[in-house]
Amino acid sequence: MISLGQLPERPEDLLSLERRLEREWWWVNGALHAVAQLQAEGPRTIRELDAQARNIDRMRVAIAMRLAQLACPADPGPRS
């Protein structure tokens, strides 16, 4: 982790660092929320989070497959 005394000087580097830190903050904040929810609600919440993770994974796979299709269209067949 970078310290406050080691901040980059260039604006584009600062913006890049800001975006990275925002992603990390959202991840940590989400993890803390999930832990608190698990402590409060127990096994039902674990099943719900697991189902949500599976659904998100399916969407990620579908997006990756669609991107691959768009990047490499199907072979139109033999050329004459």
The 8 nearest C-alpha neighbors of each residue, nearest first, counted from 0:
[[1, 2, 20, 3, 5, 16, 6, 23],
 [0, 2, 5, 3, 6, 4, 16, 7],
 [3, 1, 5, 4, 0, 6, 7, 16],
 [2, 4, 5, 6, 1, 7, 0, 13],
 [3, 5, 2, 6, 1, 7, 8, 0],
 [6, 4, 2, 3, 1, 7, 8, 0],
 [5, 7, 3, 4, 8, 2, 1, 13],
 [8, 6, 9, 13, 12, 5, 10, 16],
 [7, 9, 10, 6, 13, 12, 11, 5],
 [8, 10, 12, 11, 7, 13, 14, 6],
 [11, 9, 13, 12, 14, 8, 7, 15],
 [12, 10, 14, 13, 9, 15, 16, 8],
 [13, 11, 15, 9, 14, 10, 7, 16],
 [12, 14, 10, 16, 11, 15, 7, 17],
 [15, 13, 17, 11, 16, 12, 10, 18],
 [16, 14, 12, 18, 17, 13, 11, 19],
 [15, 17, 19, 13, 14, 18, 20, 12],
 [16, 18, 14, 20, 15, 19, 13, 21],
 [19, 17, 21, 15, 16, 20, 14, 22],
 [20, 18, 16, 22, 21, 17, 23, 15],
 [21, 19, 23, 17, 22, 18, 24, 16],
 [20, 22, 24, 18, 23, 19, 17, 25],
 [23, 21, 19, 25, 20, 24, 26, 18],
 [24, 22, 20, 26, 21, 25, 27, 19],
 [25, 23, 21, 27, 26, 22, 28, 20],
 [24, 26, 28, 22, 23, 27, 29, 21],
 [27, 25, 23, 29, 24, 28, 30, 22],
 [28, 26, 30, 24, 29, 25, 23, 31],
 [27, 29, 25, 31, 30, 26, 24, 32],
 [30, 28, 32, 26, 27, 31, 25, 33],
 [29, 31, 27, 33, 32, 28, 26, 34],
 [32, 30, 28, 34, 33, 29, 27, 35],
 [31, 33, 29, 35, 30, 34, 36, 28],
 [34, 32, 36, 30, 31, 35, 37, 29],
 [35, 33, 37, 31, 36, 32, 38, 30],
 [36, 34, 38, 32, 37, 33, 31, 39],
 [35, 37, 33, 39, 34, 38, 40, 32],
 [38, 36, 41, 34, 40, 39, 35, 44],
 [37, 39, 35, 36, 41, 40, 34, 33],
 [38, 40, 36, 37, 41, 35, 34, 44],
 [39, 41, 37, 38, 36, 44, 43, 42],
 [40, 42, 37, 43, 44, 38, 39, 45],
 [43, 41, 45, 44, 46, 40, 37, 47],
 [44, 42, 46, 45, 41, 47, 40, 37],
 [43, 45, 47, 42, 46, 41, 37, 48],
 [44, 46, 42, 48, 47, 43, 49, 37],
 [47, 45, 49, 43, 44, 48, 50, 42],
 [46, 48, 44, 50, 49, 45, 51, 43],
 [49, 47, 51, 45, 50, 46, 44, 52],
 [48, 50, 46, 52, 47, 51, 45, 53],
 [51, 49, 47, 53, 48, 52, 46, 54],
 [50, 52, 48, 54, 49, 53, 47, 55],
 [51, 53, 49, 55, 50, 54, 48, 56],
 [54, 52, 56, 50, 51, 55, 57, 49],
 [55, 53, 57, 51, 56, 52, 50, 58],
 [54, 56, 58, 52, 57, 53, 51, 59],
 [55, 57, 59, 53, 54, 58, 52, 60],
 [58, 56, 54, 60, 55, 59, 61, 53],
 [57, 59, 61, 55, 56, 60, 62, 54],
 [58, 60, 56, 62, 57, 61, 63, 55],
 [61, 59, 63, 57, 58, 62, 64, 56],
 [60, 62, 58, 64, 59, 63, 65, 57],
 [61, 63, 65, 59, 60, 64, 58, 66],
 [64, 62, 60, 66, 65, 61, 59, 67],
 [65, 63, 67, 61, 62, 66, 60, 68],
 [64, 66, 68, 62, 67, 63, 61, 69],
 [67, 65, 63, 69, 68, 64, 70, 62],
 [66, 68, 70, 64, 65, 69, 71, 63],
 [69, 67, 65, 71, 66, 72, 70, 64],
 [68, 70, 66, 67, 71, 72, 65, 64],
 [69, 71, 67, 68, 66, 72, 65, 73],
 [72, 70, 68, 69, 67, 73, 74, 66],
 [73, 71, 68, 69, 70, 74, 67, 75],
 [74, 72, 75, 71, 68, 76, 69, 70],
 [73, 75, 76, 72, 77, 71, 78, 68],
 [74, 76, 73, 77, 78, 72, 71, 79],
 [77, 75, 74, 78, 73, 79, 72, 71],
 [78, 76, 79, 75, 74, 73, 72, 71],
 [77, 79, 76, 75, 74, 73, 72, 71],
 [78, 77, 76, 75, 74, 73, 72, 71]]
